[in-house]
Structures are given as structure tokens and as C-alpha cells.
Amino acid sequence: MGQFPDLLVDRIELLTSQRYAKLNDAVIGDLALVAPETEVRPHEFVVRDPWNFEEVYEALYQFATDYPFDPDREDYLINITTGTHVAQICLFILTESRHLPGKLLQLSPPKRRSEEGASPGSFSIIDLDLSQYDQLASRFAKEAAAATDFLKSGIETRNAAFNQMIERIEQVAIRSTAPLLLTGPTGAGKSRLARRIYELKKQQGQVSGDFVEINCSTLRGDTAMSTLFGHSKGAFTGAARDRPGLLRAADGGVLFLDEIGELGLDEQSMLLRAIEEKRFLPVGSDREVRSDFQLISGTNRDLIERVESGDFREDLFARINLWLFQLPGLKQRREDIEPNIQYELEQLTQTTGRKVSFNREGYERFIQFAKSGDSAWTGNFRDLNAAITRLTTLAGTRRIGRDLVDEEIERLRHLWRRSAGGGSNSGSDLSILGRYLTPEEIDAIDRFDKVQLAEVIRVCQESRNLSDAGRTLFAASRERRKTANDSDRVRKYLAKFGLSWERVKVDETEILVKLT
């Protein structure tokens, strides 16, 4: 093709108009002279205004739809160095969308003349499949990695499922303004993740407003409506002035409703309308207000069960359930305990100005306990944060050693036992054993024996004496034995683990005093 000797083209599809018939004939004639091997096929292309985007796009779209492309047998180049700027933009869009199944062709005319004549022009072929460009792909991968790292607060998490979920959240947060629903147990990090999502969207310029957070379990009675939707002056007794409400405060930003399952049905109804129509009525007002916010909801409840019981609106659930992400608890992410400990230590250093760390023995002991199947972590990351806070506070200027770690382990076990049911005769197997055995002694017992020993201790605590405990524990086998000394069997069993009847019947107040 004359100016581009290295560009070999079998066929040119030329979009022309009868308005420029003479020019068209001249172009076709010139092409026949400089590139006789190239077939030229003219196509009537009619637009009244070549600078009207809608009109040009419609005409090019129609051509792309009607043309019998055969990408399996032919390769196509779409020249974007032609026509008006509007036409060039439309050709780019149609190529990117694959309505024109080819690569972009960019032509550059000769830049100078040599003594022998004009230098040949240059051309470049651009494949809009960006995965073909290593440098661009690498840049986008780094940007995505930076975004997911931001959502994880810079913590080098190791749990594959959690990391995959954060990557998906990053994609959704940047590309969508639809509601997000974060579920998971208390302390799993829903509130912190919601704030990080907002901050990421703020960095991307997607929101200009504030991050507004409310725990719906704190909303009660008449004040719930006013807190969320605002009220007008005089709407009810005590309404001395207008109140904008949290939904209005979140205009242009993100509204995070934690524990959304606790909302009343009336509030749910108004919230649904506010999500769908971006407007609502404050309490006592006859004038609607508008608020365009993105909603993030959090809950540790099973909303499907609440829908079935009639406590949660099915239409609202359907609206907020478009993007659902289940945050795992700490027990499901034990491999992430170590990086989270380092994160907590760094945060406390920034807060207090004191750098505190573990010594080797203390760190190994805490990690062994934290990652073991015996650690309940009922409060999830809140428990971990509280444990590190207590350890660093008690350590003062020295490093956290084994003595402080053992004390904290006993405290955590007691906490989990109390949260599991409370009284002296209740709780998990681990918490029961933790009242009478040291952490080392518990670690030395097989899991099977832990379950059995914990049950024996429970029975002893509920029994008046050894004989009563023996009758309960060996009721089935006693009738098959001619002689029975059940109390002695209990005594000997406890002795295997260094325990006695008197020890397991210790008053609960002794333990409470010890821990406080």
C-alpha cells in the first residue's frame, strides 16, 4: 500500500458516501496503482452529521452487525486513523466490544523527505486484549494487589479462601455501587472491612461523602426511625429542632448498617424505599429528602431464617443480598494468626509509642496455644486484639515472656468457658480442664482422653460425693459386676491425671479470685 510497504492487505472494506463520489473514485484508483494485489470493496455509509456521536455509532454498529465476519479464517484490522474523531472513537468502542472482531490499525504518514524522496510511513497494530501486553498486565496486577492489600489493612494473610474472597470484594467495590452484605460471627472484622471498602472507593474517586456507621442492635423504639431517617422539628415530644438522620448524612458516601437483622419491620420498609428510590420521608415531615449512598450491611444472624420467621422482609433481603460475602472466624483462619499478631503489635506501637515484642519462648508458647484445636476464639479477632493488648500492657518495658503468656492463656480459657454457658458446672471440655491443669499438662493429654476426663469432672462437680459420682458414671456396668467400688474407680481415674476429688470440687470463687 504505497506508503506502508510492509503492510500487506488482501482486501479493503471502504466506507464511502455518494456525496464524495469523485474523491472515492480517486482513492480507489490510487489504491489500484500502488497496491494492485489489494481488493477494494466500497460500502455506502450514510450519516447526515459525521460529528454526531449517536448517528455515527448507529451507522457503524449496523455495518458491524450486517458484515459477514469470519474470524476463524480471516484476520481483520480496523483503521482508526480515518474519518472524524467521532468515527475513530466509535470504531474503538466497537472493536473493544468485539462487534468488530479484529485489531486496531494505527497509521502514521511520512515525517520527512530524504534526498531520494519520501520516507515510508509507519503503522502499529494494537490488540485490545490487554493480557497480551506484559507491561500493562503487570501494572494492572500490581494495582489490584495493592487494592486487596489495602482491604486487608496490609496484613499478609495466608488463608487461601480468605485471600480469594478479598480479591473478589476488591473487584466488586471498584466496579459496583450495589449493596454489599457482609456476614460472619461477631469479631470477624465486618466493621473494619466495611470502612476499608469505603476508603478504597474514596481513593478511587467513587465517593465524595462520609462513611456513616450504626449498629442496628442499638436502635430501639421511636428513636430508631429518627436516628436513621431524621425528623422535623415538633414531630414528637422532645423534637426541639430538625434532625437530618444517618441516611442523609451518608449522601454521596457509604452507609454501614451493622447487625441489620435487628432492624424493625417499619424501619426495613423505609430502608428498602431509600435504597431503591434514593429518597424517603423524615419522621413528621411531608417533604421527601434525597440521599444517594452505597449501602454495606453486616450481620451475624441467619437472615434466611429471619425471613422465614417473618422478622425480616423478603424483598429487602433480596435487595441487599446481591453481593454476599461470608467472613470466616479466627478458628477457620488459624494460619493467619501469626501475621495478625504482628499487625496488632505494630498498631499498639503506633498508639502507645512503646515497642513491645515476645521473647522466643513466650511467642512459641502463645502460637502453639492460639493455633491448636483447643483454642475456642469465640470473640474471634476481638479476643486476639484484647489478648495482645493485655500482654503488652503487663509486659511494660520488658519482652512478653512465658509467664505472662501462661497467665493470658488461663484467662482466655476462663473467658471462653464463661461465654459457653457460665456456671461452674458448664463450659467446653477445654475450659473445664483449664481450671485444674496447666497448659503443659493439657497439651500432654490425647484429645480422646481430654473429652473423657472433662466429662468425669462434670459429673464429679454435679455429684454430692465420690460414691454418687461413681454410680452415675458406671451405672450400666455395675449390674454386670458382682462387686463394685465405683468411688475407688473414680478416685484412681482422676489420679492418672494428677487430680483428686477435693481438687475438682474446688469452689468457683477461688478461680475467679485467682484470675482477677
ROSE-687248 format. One record per residue (C-alpha): x, y, z; residue in one letter. Coordinates in steps of 0.02 Angstrom, whole numbers, padded with zeros to 5 digits, always signed. Layout:
REM residues N
XYZa;...
***
This chain:
REM residues 516
+00000+00000+00000m;+00119+00133-00060g;+00174+00220+00099q;+00169+00057+00200f;+00264-00074+00100p;+00270-00194+00249d;+00082-00189+00273l;+00008-00322+00158l;-00182-00315+00145v;-00289-00434+00043d;-00448-00331+00048r;-00503-00158+00099i;-00683-00126+00153e;-00704+00060+00112l;-00849+00152+00194l;-00896+00292+00074t;-01036+00412+00031s;-01104+00467-00138q;-01079+00645-00077r;-00893+00617-00105y;-00907+00512-00264a;-00761+00595-00356k;-00647+00580-00206l;-00698+00398-00183n;-00656+00358-00364d;-00487+00444-00346a;-00444+00347-00187v;-00495+00181-00265i;-00392+00222-00422g;-00238+00267-00320d;-00252+00106-00220l;-00261+00007-00381a;-00097+00086-00438l;+00004+00068-00277v;-00070-00097-00217a;-00142-00193-00364p;-00146-00352-00259e;-00271-00274-00139t;-00457-00288-00175e;-00561-00134-00131v;-00745-00155-00086r;-00842+00009-00066p;-00990+00014+00054h;-01120+00151+00059e;-01104+00239+00228f;-01237+00372+00254v;-01238+00493+00401v;-01308+00668+00398r;-01186+00736+00526d;-01016+00648+00540p;-00989+00735+00709w;-01149+00669+00786n;-01093+00529+00902f;-01261+00439+00912e;-01287+00442+00723e;-01110+00385+00679v;-01111+00248+00809y;-01279+00182+00748e;-01217+00175+00567a;-01054+00088+00613l;-01145-00031+00729y;-01263-00078+00588q;-01116-00112+00472f;-01031-00220+00604a;-01192-00318+00629t;-01225-00346+00443d;-01048-00386+00386y;-01012-00574+00368p;-00856-00583+00477f;-00765-00750+00479d;-00630-00731+00614p;-00586-00915+00606d;-00524-00895+00427r;-00477-00712+00415e;-00385-00582+00519d;-00460-00407+00523y;-00379-00237+00550l;-00488-00087+00596i;-00408+00076+00540n;-00435+00211+00670i;-00329+00340+00578t;-00476+00389+00469t;-00635+00492+00468g;-00686+00612+00604t;-00633+00595+00785h;-00810+00536+00821v;-00792+00395+00695a;-00624+00346+00769q;-00698+00337+00945i;-00845+00233+00884c;-00728+00113+00792l;-00626+00093+00951f;-00781+00055+01056i;-00849-00072+00931l;-00679-00157+00922t;-00662-00163+01111e;-00837-00239+01125s;-00789-00366+00989r;-00930-00312+00874h;-00784-00283+00755l;-00682-00441+00786p;-00510-00377+00745g;-00360-00275+00799k;-00339-00088+00785l;-00230-00017+00646l;-00145+00149+00677q;-00060+00233+00526l;+00070+00371+00530s;+00116+00469+00371p;+00297+00504+00319p;+00378+00628+00438k;+00514+00695+00324r;+00583+00688+00148r;+00753+00616+00106s;+00855+00654-00047e;+00784+00501-00131e;+00605+00552-00094g;+00475+00524+00039a;+00517+00405+00180s;+00389+00268+00208p;+00255+00294+00337g;+00239+00186+00492s;+00099+00085+00565f;+00059-00006+00727s;-00064-00145+00763i;-00149-00140+00933i;-00233-00291+01010d;-00361-00234+01139l;-00338-00398+01232d;-00232-00316+01367l;-00174-00484+01430s;-00059-00485+01278q;+00038-00338+01347y;+00153-00395+01486d;+00192-00220+01549q;+00011-00166+01556l;-00045-00332+01630a;+00092-00318+01761s;+00038-00141+01804r;-00144-00189+01823f;-00096-00341+01928a;+00006-00228+02043k;-00138-00106+02060e;-00259-00248+02101a;-00135-00321+02226a;-00115-00150+02308a;-00304-00134+02324a;-00326-00306+02403t;-00178-00271+02518d;-00266-00110+02570f;-00428-00203+02608l;-00329-00322+02718k;-00250-00174+02811s;-00080-00227+02746g;-00088-00393+02839i;-00002-00534+02743e;-00144-00657+02765t;-00108-00838+02717r;-00281-00916+02710n;-00314-00952+02525a;-00504-00943+02537a;-00499-00776+02630f;-00375-00701+02507n;-00483-00756+02360q;-00636-00676+02443m;-00543-00512+02470i;-00492-00510+02286e;-00674-00529+02236r;-00727-00392+02357i;-00596-00278+02279e;-00669-00309+02106q;-00847-00277+02164v;-00803-00124+02269a;-00720-00036+02122i;-00844-00086+01987r;-01013-00083+02076s;-01117+00032+02185t;-01243-00104+02226a;-01270-00153+02410p;-01145-00271+02491l;-01189-00393+02630l;-01051-00448+02749l;-01095-00596+02859t;-00995-00688+02989g;-00976-00710+03177p;-00951-00567+03298t;-00772-00505+03294g;-00734-00573+03119a;-00692-00398+03056g;-00850-00343+02964k;-00843-00164+03027s;-00659-00140+02987r;-00680-00215+02813l;-00829-00102+02777a;-00726+00051+02821r;-00581-00009+02713r;-00701-00033+02566i;-00758+00147+02589y;-00579+00210+02597e;-00535+00114+02439l;-00683+00189+02347k;-00633+00360+02413k;-00457+00336+02343q;-00533+00288+02175q;-00639+00447+02173g;-00800+00346+02175q;-00873+00426+02332v;-00861+00603+02397s;-00965+00588+02555g;-00930+00514+02726d;-00927+00340+02799f;-01076+00327+02917v;-01090+00177+03032e;-01228+00121+03150i;-01255-00040+03247n;-01438-00078+03220c;-01449-00179+03381s;-01435-00013+03475t;-01589+00060+03389l;-01744+00042+03496r;-01922+00107+03489g;-01968+00277+03418d;-01789+00337+03411t;-01744+00208+03278a;-01840+00298+03141m;-01772+00467+03193s;-01592+00404+03202t;-01597+00329+03028l;-01714+00444+02931f;-01712+00604+03034g;-01860+00705+03094h;-01933+00877+03079s;-01950+00999+03222k;-02102+00959+03329g;-02125+00785+03255a;-02140+00713+03431f;-02113+00764+03611t;-01933+00819+03631g;-01903+00855+03446a;-01845+01033+03476a;-01757+01050+03308r;-01738+00963+03141d;-01627+00810+03136r;-01552+00755+02968p;-01531+00569+03011g;-01394+00449+02964l;-01456+00409+02788l;-01448+00592+02742r;-01277+00608+02824a;-01215+00468+02710a;-01266+00559+02550d;-01127+00535+02422g;-01039+00412+02536g;-01060+00241+02615v;-01186+00189+02747l;-01137+00037+02850f;-01282-00043+02944l;-01204-00171+03060d;-01320-00306+03129e;-01452-00258+03001i;-01551-00412+03054g;-01601-00318+03213e;-01695-00181+03120l;-01883-00171+03149g;-02003-00207+03007l;-02056-00024+02990d;-01876+00032+02975e;-01844-00107+02850q;-01986-00046+02740s;-01923+00133+02736m;-01745+00074+02707l;-01798-00027+02556l;-01876+00126+02476r;-01725+00231+02517a;-01611+00104+02431i;-01718+00087+02276e;-01779+00267+02252e;-01642+00365+02342k;-01773+00464+02437r;-01876+00449+02597f;-01984+00546+02719l;-01909+00602+02885p;-02020+00573+03036v;-02156+00705+03047g;-02114+00783+02880s;-02219+00791+02721d;-02070+00837+02613r;-01958+00700+02543e;-01770+00713+02553v;-01644+00630+02439r;-01488+00535+02484s;-01380+00440+02361d;-01272+00321+02463f;-01199+00148+02443q;-01260+00025+02573l;-01150-00103+02659i;-01239-00215+02782s;-01167-00330+02914g;-01245-00469+03015t;-01201-00620+03119n;-01380-00685+03106r;-01452-00806+02978d;-01560-00685+02879l;-01645-00826+02784i;-01710-00894+02949e;-01770-00721+02998r;-01858-00705+02831v;-01944-00871+02859e;-01996-00820+03034s;-02068-00656+02970g;-01940-00548+03063d;-01852-00487+02906f;-01931-00427+02744r;-01900-00544+02598e;-01894-00401+02472d;-01763-00308+02574l;-01660-00466+02593f;-01665-00491+02404a;-01609-00311+02379r;-01459-00315+02496i;-01407-00493+02451n;-01340-00456+02278l;-01160-00466+02338w;-01143-00581+02489l;-00975-00613+02572f;-00957-00733+02719q;-00812-00683+02831l;-00735-00834+02919p;-00698-00832+03105g;-00523-00842+03177l;-00540-01030+03204k;-00560-01052+03016q;-00406-00944+02983r;-00279-01010+03107r;-00138-00988+02981e;-00174-00800+02987d;-00148-00787+03175i;+00039-00750+03162e;+00026-00605+03037p;-00119-00533+03137n;-00016-00539+03297i;+00120-00440+03209q;-00010-00317+03147y;-00082-00293+03323e;+00093-00266+03394l;+00130-00135+03261e;-00035-00046+03293q;-00003-00040+03480l;+00172+00027+03450t;+00098+00170+03347q;-00036+00203+03478t;+00070+00195+03635t;+00240+00243+03569g;+00314+00088+03652r;+00383-00056+03551k;+00343-00220+03640v;+00380-00394+03574s;+00382-00575+03631f;+00537-00669+03682n;+00560-00832+03590r;+00489-00946+03724e;+00337-00836+03753g;+00300-00819+03567y;+00313-01005+03531e;+00200-01045+03678r;+00067-00919+03626f;+00069-00975+03445i;+00058-01158+03495q;-00095-01120+03600f;-00176-00998+03477a;-00165-01119+03329k;-00215-01275+03425s;-00387-01352+03407g;-00415-01319+03592d;-00422-01129+03573s;-00603-01075+03552a;-00579-00894+03496w;-00765-00862+03523t;-00736-00674+03505g;-00627-00701+03352n;-00509-00556+03313f;-00577-00455+03459r;-00513-00590+03576d;-00344-00587+03490l;-00333-00398+03497n;-00380-00397+03681a;-00253-00533+03721a;-00110-00439+03636i;-00164-00277+03720t;-00161-00358+03892r;+00007-00442+03860l;+00093-00283+03800t;+00019-00183+03944t;+00078-00305+04077l;+00248-00327+03995a;+00286-00142+04014g;+00462-00110+03952t;+00514-00293+03952r;+00478-00425+03822r;+00325-00538+03836i;+00383-00700+03916g;+00314-00871+03955r;+00245-00820+04125d;+00132-00685+04053l;+00079-00797+03908v;+00026-00938+04026d;-00073-00814+04129e;-00160-00748+03973e;-00198-00924+03911i;-00283-00964+04076e;-00380-00801+04065r;-00440-00840+03888l;-00492-01015+03934r;-00591-00949+04079h;-00672-00818+03967l;-00723-00948+03839w;-00792-01063+03974r;-00899-00922+04043r;-00963-00874+03870s;-01005-01056+03833a;-01133-01065+03972g;-01074-00982+04128g;-01090-01085+04286g;-00961-01191+04373s;-01036-01349+04303n;-01042-01296+04121s;-00924-01249+03980g;-00817-01329+03846s;-00702-01476+03879d;-00550-01365+03862l;-00612-01233+03982s;-00656-01364+04112i;-00483-01443+04103l;-00403-01271+04106g;-00468-01242+04282r;-00372-01388+04354y;-00224-01422+04241l;-00082-01316+04175t;-00069-01282+03988p;+00077-01404+03977e;-00022-01540+04064e;-00170-01514+03946i;-00057-01520+03793d;+00013-01687+03851a;-00159-01769+03852i;-00231-01852+03695d;-00390-01774+03628r;-00488-01933+03665f;-00435-01926+03848d;-00475-01741+03858k;-00656-01773+03812v;-00670-01917+03936q;-00584-01825+04078l;-00690-01670+04053a;-00849-01773+04067e;-00788-01859+04227v;-00752-01688+04303i;-00925-01625+04255r;-01007-01773+04340v;-00900-01750+04496c;-00949-01568+04506q;-01133-01615+04497e;-01119-01755+04625s;-01128-01746+04815r;-00985-01867+04844n;-00872-01995+04761l;-00996-02136+04778s;-01132-02033+04694d;-01014-01990+04552a;-00964-02173+04532g;-01145-02230+04523r;-01180-02103+04385t;-01025-02143+04284l;-01033-02334+04295f;-01221-02365+04306a;-01228-02480+04154a;-01080-02590+04200s;-01119-02603+04387r;-01259-02730+04363e;-01142-02845+04266r;-01012-02843+04406r;-01034-02942+04566k;-00930-02820+04666t;-00915-02636+04637a;-00813-02499+04712n;-00864-02359+04598d;-00795-02221+04707s;-00624-02302+04702d;-00631-02313+04512r;-00666-02128+04503v;-00526-02088+04625r;-00399-02191+04528k;-00454-02117+04361y;-00431-01939+04424l;-00262-01985+04498a;-00199-02036+04324k;-00203-01852+04282f;-00139-01788+04449g;-00313-01739+04509l;-00413-01778+04664s;-00596-01770+04717w;-00558-01621+04827e;-00472-01529+04685r;-00612-01545+04558v;-00741-01492+04688k;-00648-01328+04719v;-00764-01182+04739d;-00785-01074+04584e;-00746-00916+04680t;-00567-00974+04705e;-00542-00974+04517i;-00621-00804+04496l;-00510-00731+04632v;-00357-00809+04551k;-00394-00733+04382l;-00434-00560+04447t;
***
